[in-house]
Amino acid sequence: MRFLCLHGIGSNSQASNTFEQQTAAIRYELGTQHTYDFVEGALPWESCKADLLPHIVEGVLTIEYVAIKNVTNMDEATFTFCDPEQPQSCRQAARDIEGYIKEEGPFDGIIGFSLGATMALSWLVNWYQANGSDVAPFKVAVFFSNARQPYDHDALAMDRIAYLNSSQIGKVIDMPTAHIWGSADPQAEEAQRAVDFSMSEKQTPEGVSETTSEDPIEWDGALHGFPLYLGALGLGLALFLTGIEATIVSTSLVTITNDLDDFGRSSWVITSYLLTYTGFLMIWSKIGDIWRVKTTLLVSLFMFTAFSGGCGGAQSLSQLIICRAFQGYDTISSVAGGILSLGLVLGPLIGGAVAEKGSWRWVFLCNVPAGAFSWILLLIVLPANFPNAPSTQTASSQYKGAGMKIKTFFRRADTLGALALLTASSFTIAALQEGNFDYAWSSGLVISFLVISGIFWIAFLLWEWFISKKDLDIYAMFPWRLAGNRIFLGAALGFFTTGLPMTIPFCYVALGGIVLQVVGLFLFSETAFSTEISAAQYGYLVLAGLGTGTSVAVFYMMVPLVVDGKDQSIALSTGLQLRMLGGVLGVAASTTILHNYLRSRLSATLDPDQVNLLLSSSDAIGTFSPYIQLQIRQAYSVAYSAQVKLAGGFSVAQLLSVAMIWKRSNVRYLKR
């Protein structure tokens, strides 16, 4: 839809974007698919001050002013469409608005503030008087703080000011209208009277404040003060534990598998976590949409804490793998990512220190008291209906409502979609994690896993499309309307392509800005040919890290702004799941590069068993002679350079996501 926007007296549309700022809230709610033409008045006018009626403040008679200058600079020009007391000026303004509508239109709606609202109202009333109500000039009209009754255009033609009265001409505007004003608005009476010209059944518009000092102010569900700090501490701790767990095992894996005497299956300690962590992100997020946020958060945190204890007490690698799988099911990290990133950075450092100086079991056991403390904080601080306002239902009605909710959930749950998504994700992760480790890419197991995952990915998308087209009464796992949102798809691609730069250099968990990523990673790939660490390498990685962090943060913040409120949770979890899949795909590709290069480079020097020993553990380098060690290190450095270039290629691919995200501004400025 296209909207014509008219600012108030003594304001402007372009210099300080005054009216653009004043309409920011309503434009946000309407979404980004609409366009707005902000017209600027032609008559210079002093910056307007609207004085409030005198009122008592602490026993003193007080007169306050609400100045539009608080969003305009003192030396900026401000305008009006007309001098409201001069007939000729008002007549010219009416002609100008008529010209805008004819020359720049058609418009679907009109939005006006103060005198701009009066001019819009005047044009509409006079248009309906002249043309009748058979065809509406707009689909909708919005009036903010209308300042006056509509001008009589016939009177203006005779050089006199006269206003139309709704008691004489009746409700002539036969189209949806919204009249918005504040209870302390000095023109509140005029704004109220303007409603009488519209045929809208609802006479009291939303946004009108009718609260008096005696009215009780109900809590809106938001946390404030000390409960806010406690809630932030509990949630932050939960996110930190999840983030640190994703990487803490990487540097203690050798110690763990050696202690449990099962090095051959060591990769499954990480793979089992990734299978459930990635597979349940979207599923658990959808459950959170249906059930209360507090309930799903506490359940996931409880599972994470309990199975962390199970991991710490595992007596065999099989027990550890099973507990790690349930530990990954917590999916707390689908809530936010800032503290999660800190956990990702500190995980390898803490894991290595604990494994070297103490028992590896504390890598998991330390989560138990911290997770329990976080769980208790969130249980106490978060209201039952958080983040919505408290429920007014009684305990018995809530119990009955919960029973109905359970029945409705199982009746409307997207079971097929959830199973297809989980199967597709699990087989994809398993194939990419096992390829070139225990099985070759050409092996029947890896190929069959990839084929099965591809079938289920296609089935998942077709099923979600079918639900949307048939409008079935099912809570779709992936609302198909997101597939038509180009900006969201661009952000999703951005999530996918940041997965590898954040994963591949395991010793430097990287950060983002696409250009910084590309420059930093490709510069670093050139220094990686050396077996020595130079000072330049740190600088290049800082550059790449700064870029990655910037990109990830932008994608996180962008998604909630470009989708409907009801889709925000599933949209964010989709992005997170794609980031994990991108990371796993990138690691699989980079590992293939490493293995293939080492096999081809060292096959003339080492026998196949020695090469396999090197690929299973880099510690085996110390068993060779100094001359062979130098050759091995040189081969590793060249392979690592190729891996970093692959990460740079993923960063270059983010340029496509930027192209998908970019759109022309939906705001245009007009001046007569």
ChimeraX attribute file (.defattr): number of C-alpha atoms within 10 A of each C-alpha:
attribute: neighborCount
match mode: 1-to-1
recipient: residues
	/A:1	12
	/A:2	19
	/A:3	23
	/A:4	25
	/A:5	27
	/A:6	29
	/A:7	29
	/A:8	29
	/A:9	27
	/A:10	21
	/A:11	30
	/A:12	29
	/A:13	25
	/A:14	17
	/A:15	13
	/A:16	17
	/A:17	15
	/A:18	21
	/A:19	23
	/A:20	19
	/A:21	12
	/A:22	14
	/A:23	16
	/A:24	12
	/A:25	10
	/A:26	10
	/A:27	16
	/A:28	11
	/A:29	11
	/A:30	12
	/A:31	13
	/A:32	15
	/A:33	11
	/A:34	13
	/A:35	19
	/A:36	21
	/A:37	23
	/A:38	24
	/A:39	23
	/A:40	24
	/A:41	27
	/A:42	16
	/A:43	15
	/A:44	17
	/A:45	18
	/A:46	14
	/A:47	20
	/A:48	17
	/A:49	14
	/A:50	13
	/A:51	14
	/A:52	15
	/A:53	12
	/A:54	10
	/A:55	12
	/A:56	9
	/A:57	9
	/A:58	7
	/A:59	7
	/A:60	8
	/A:61	9
	/A:62	12
	/A:63	12
	/A:64	11
	/A:65	10
	/A:66	12
	/A:67	13
	/A:68	19
	/A:69	18
	/A:70	9
	/A:71	14
	/A:72	18
	/A:73	13
	/A:74	10
	/A:75	6
	/A:76	14
	/A:77	16
	/A:78	28
	/A:79	22
	/A:80	25
	/A:81	28
	/A:82	24
	/A:83	16
	/A:84	18
	/A:85	10
	/A:86	13
	/A:87	21
	/A:88	18
	/A:89	17
	/A:90	23
	/A:91	22
	/A:92	15
	/A:93	21
	/A:94	21
	/A:95	13
	/A:96	17
	/A:97	20
	/A:98	13
	/A:99	13
	/A:100	19
	/A:101	15
	/A:102	11
	/A:103	9
	/A:104	12
	/A:105	13
	/A:106	15
	/A:107	20
	/A:108	17
	/A:109	19
	/A:110	25
	/A:111	24
	/A:112	25
	/A:113	25
	/A:114	21
	/A:115	26
	/A:116	26
	/A:117	30
	/A:118	27
	/A:119	28
	/A:120	25
	/A:121	27
	/A:122	20
	/A:123	20
	/A:124	22
	/A:125	23
	/A:126	19
	/A:127	17
	/A:128	18
	/A:129	13
	/A:130	9
	/A:131	11
	/A:132	13
	/A:133	14
	/A:134	8
	/A:135	10
	/A:136	17
	/A:137	20
	/A:138	16
	/A:139	16
	/A:140	17
	/A:141	23
	/A:142	22
	/A:143	26
	/A:144	23
	/A:145	27
	/A:146	32
	/A:147	24
	/A:148	22
	/A:149	22
	/A:150	25
	/A:151	25
	/A:152	19
	/A:153	23
	/A:154	13
	/A:155	15
	/A:156	20
	/A:157	14
	/A:158	11
	/A:159	15
	/A:160	16
	/A:161	19
	/A:162	15
	/A:163	14
	/A:164	18
	/A:165	16
	/A:166	18
	/A:167	9
	/A:168	7
	/A:169	11
	/A:170	13
	/A:171	17
	/A:172	19
	/A:173	24
	/A:174	21
	/A:175	16
	/A:176	16
	/A:177	22
	/A:178	19
	/A:179	22
	/A:180	22
	/A:181	24
	/A:182	15
	/A:183	15
	/A:184	12
	/A:185	18
	/A:186	16
	/A:187	18
	/A:188	19
	/A:189	15
	/A:190	18
	/A:191	25
	/A:192	18
	/A:193	14
	/A:194	24
	/A:195	23
	/A:196	17
	/A:197	23
	/A:198	22
	/A:199	16
	/A:200	17
	/A:201	7
	/A:202	11
	/A:203	13
	/A:204	13
	/A:205	15
	/A:206	11
	/A:207	12
	/A:208	14
	/A:209	12
	/A:210	9
	/A:211	10
	/A:212	9
	/A:213	6
	/A:214	6
	/A:215	8
	/A:216	8
	/A:217	9
	/A:218	8
	/A:219	10
	/A:220	11
	/A:221	16
	/A:222	14
	/A:223	18
	/A:224	9
	/A:225	7
	/A:226	10
	/A:227	16
	/A:228	14
	/A:229	13
	/A:230	18
	/A:231	20
	/A:232	17
	/A:233	15
	/A:234	24
	/A:235	22
	/A:236	18
	/A:237	20
	/A:238	28
	/A:239	28
	/A:240	23
	/A:241	30
	/A:242	28
	/A:243	24
	/A:244	25
	/A:245	27
	/A:246	19
	/A:247	23
	/A:248	26
	/A:249	23
	/A:250	18
	/A:251	21
	/A:252	23
	/A:253	20
	/A:254	17
	/A:255	17
	/A:256	22
	/A:257	18
	/A:258	12
	/A:259	15
	/A:260	16
	/A:261	13
	/A:262	14
	/A:263	16
	/A:264	11
	/A:265	13
	/A:266	19
	/A:267	17
	/A:268	21
	/A:269	22
	/A:270	19
	/A:271	22
	/A:272	23
	/A:273	22
	/A:274	26
	/A:275	25
	/A:276	22
	/A:277	27
	/A:278	26
	/A:279	28
	/A:280	24
	/A:281	27
	/A:282	27
	/A:283	23
	/A:284	23
	/A:285	25
	/A:286	23
	/A:287	17
	/A:288	17
	/A:289	16
	/A:290	16
	/A:291	16
	/A:292	15
	/A:293	20
	/A:294	17
	/A:295	14
	/A:296	20
	/A:297	21
	/A:298	18
	/A:299	13
	/A:300	21
	/A:301	25
	/A:302	19
	/A:303	19
	/A:304	29
	/A:305	27
	/A:306	19
	/A:307	25
	/A:308	28
	/A:309	21
	/A:310	22
	/A:311	26
	/A:312	20
	/A:313	16
	/A:314	17
	/A:315	12
	/A:316	14
	/A:317	21
	/A:318	15
	/A:319	13
	/A:320	22
	/A:321	22
	/A:322	18
	/A:323	26
	/A:324	28
	/A:325	22
	/A:326	22
	/A:327	29
	/A:328	29
	/A:329	24
	/A:330	26
	/A:331	27
	/A:332	27
	/A:333	20
	/A:334	23
	/A:335	16
	/A:336	16
	/A:337	18
	/A:338	16
	/A:339	19
	/A:340	24
	/A:341	21
	/A:342	16
	/A:343	23
	/A:344	23
	/A:345	19
	/A:346	17
	/A:347	26
	/A:348	24
	/A:349	17
	/A:350	19
	/A:351	23
	/A:352	20
	/A:353	17
	/A:354	18
	/A:355	21
	/A:356	13
	/A:357	8
	/A:358	11
	/A:359	15
	/A:360	22
	/A:361	19
	/A:362	18
	/A:363	25
	/A:364	22
	/A:365	19
	/A:366	15
	/A:367	23
	/A:368	21
	/A:369	12
	/A:370	15
	/A:371	24
	/A:372	18
	/A:373	15
	/A:374	26
	/A:375	22
	/A:376	12
	/A:377	18
	/A:378	23
	/A:379	17
	/A:380	12
	/A:381	18
	/A:382	20
	/A:383	18
	/A:384	17
	/A:385	15
	/A:386	18
	/A:387	15
	/A:388	14
	/A:389	14
	/A:390	15
	/A:391	12
	/A:392	8
	/A:393	10
	/A:394	9
	/A:395	9
	/A:396	9
	/A:397	11
	/A:398	13
	/A:399	12
	/A:400	11
	/A:401	13
	/A:402	13
	/A:403	12
	/A:404	11
	/A:405	14
	/A:406	13
	/A:407	12
	/A:408	13
	/A:409	16
	/A:410	11
	/A:411	13
	/A:412	14
	/A:413	19
	/A:414	21
	/A:415	16
	/A:416	15
	/A:417	24
	/A:418	21
	/A:419	15
	/A:420	20
	/A:421	24
	/A:422	24
	/A:423	21
	/A:424	24
	/A:425	25
	/A:426	22
	/A:427	22
	/A:428	24
	/A:429	27
	/A:430	20
	/A:431	24
	/A:432	23
	/A:433	25
	/A:434	18
	/A:435	21
	/A:436	22
	/A:437	17
	/A:438	14
	/A:439	14
	/A:440	14
	/A:441	17
	/A:442	11
	/A:443	12
	/A:444	11
	/A:445	15
	/A:446	23
	/A:447	15
	/A:448	14
	/A:449	19
	/A:450	20
	/A:451	16
	/A:452	15
	/A:453	24
	/A:454	17
	/A:455	14
	/A:456	21
	/A:457	20
	/A:458	13
	/A:459	17
	/A:460	23
	/A:461	18
	/A:462	13
	/A:463	20
	/A:464	18
	/A:465	18
	/A:466	13
	/A:467	21
	/A:468	17
	/A:469	10
	/A:470	8
	/A:471	9
	/A:472	11
	/A:473	12
	/A:474	16
	/A:475	19
	/A:476	21
	/A:477	26
	/A:478	26
	/A:479	17
	/A:480	17
	/A:481	12
	/A:482	17
	/A:483	13
	/A:484	10
	/A:485	15
	/A:486	17
	/A:487	24
	/A:488	25
	/A:489	19
	/A:490	22
	/A:491	28
	/A:492	24
	/A:493	24
	/A:494	30
	/A:495	28
	/A:496	26
	/A:497	30
	/A:498	32
	/A:499	27
	/A:500	30
	/A:501	33
	/A:502	26
	/A:503	21
	/A:504	23
	/A:505	16
	/A:506	14
	/A:507	11
	/A:508	16
	/A:509	21
	/A:510	27
	/A:511	24
	/A:512	26
	/A:513	21
	/A:514	26
	/A:515	19
	/A:516	23
	/A:517	34
	/A:518	26
	/A:519	18
	/A:520	25
	/A:521	29
	/A:522	23
	/A:523	22
	/A:524	23
	/A:525	25
	/A:526	16
	/A:527	19
	/A:528	23
	/A:529	18
	/A:530	15
	/A:531	14
	/A:532	11
	/A:533	10
	/A:534	11
	/A:535	9
	/A:536	12
	/A:537	19
	/A:538	14
	/A:539	14
	/A:540	21
	/A:541	25
	/A:542	20
	/A:543	24
	/A:544	31
	/A:545	24
	/A:546	19
	/A:547	24
	/A:548	27
	/A:549	21
	/A:550	18
	/A:551	24
	/A:552	25
	/A:553	15
	/A:554	15
	/A:555	20
	/A:556	20
	/A:557	12
	/A:558	16
	/A:559	22
	/A:560	17
	/A:561	16
	/A:562	22
	/A:563	20
	/A:564	16
	/A:565	11
	/A:566	11
	/A:567	18
	/A:568	17
	/A:569	20
	/A:570	24
	/A:571	27
	/A:572	28
	/A:573	24
	/A:574	23
	/A:575	25
	/A:576	25
	/A:577	24
	/A:578	22
	/A:579	24
	/A:580	26
	/A:581	24
	/A:582	24
	/A:583	23
	/A:584	25
	/A:585	21
	/A:586	25
	/A:587	23
	/A:588	22
	/A:589	18
	/A:590	22
	/A:591	22
	/A:592	18
	/A:593	17
	/A:594	22
	/A:595	19
	/A:596	13
	/A:597	18
	/A:598	20
	/A:599	18
	/A:600	10
	/A:601	17
	/A:602	17
	/A:603	13
	/A:604	9
	/A:605	12
	/A:606	14
	/A:607	11
	/A:608	13
	/A:609	9
	/A:610	16
	/A:611	18
	/A:612	15
	/A:613	13
	/A:614	17
	/A:615	18
	/A:616	15
	/A:617	10
	/A:618	12
	/A:619	10
	/A:620	14
	/A:621	17
	/A:622	10
	/A:623	9
	/A:624	12
	/A:625	9
	/A:626	11
	/A:627	8
	/A:628	16
	/A:629	15
	/A:630	14
	/A:631	14
	/A:632	21
	/A:633	17
	/A:634	17
	/A:635	21
	/A:636	22
	/A:637	21
	/A:638	20
	/A:639	24
	/A:640	22
	/A:641	23
	/A:642	21
	/A:643	25
	/A:644	24
	/A:645	20
	/A:646	23
	/A:647	31
	/A:648	27
	/A:649	18
	/A:650	23
	/A:651	30
	/A:652	17
	/A:653	18
	/A:654	26
	/A:655	17
	/A:656	14
	/A:657	22
	/A:658	16
	/A:659	12
	/A:660	18
	/A:661	19
	/A:662	12
	/A:663	11
	/A:664	6
	/A:665	9
	/A:666	12
	/A:667	14
	/A:668	14
	/A:669	13
	/A:670	15
	/A:671	12
	/A:672	10
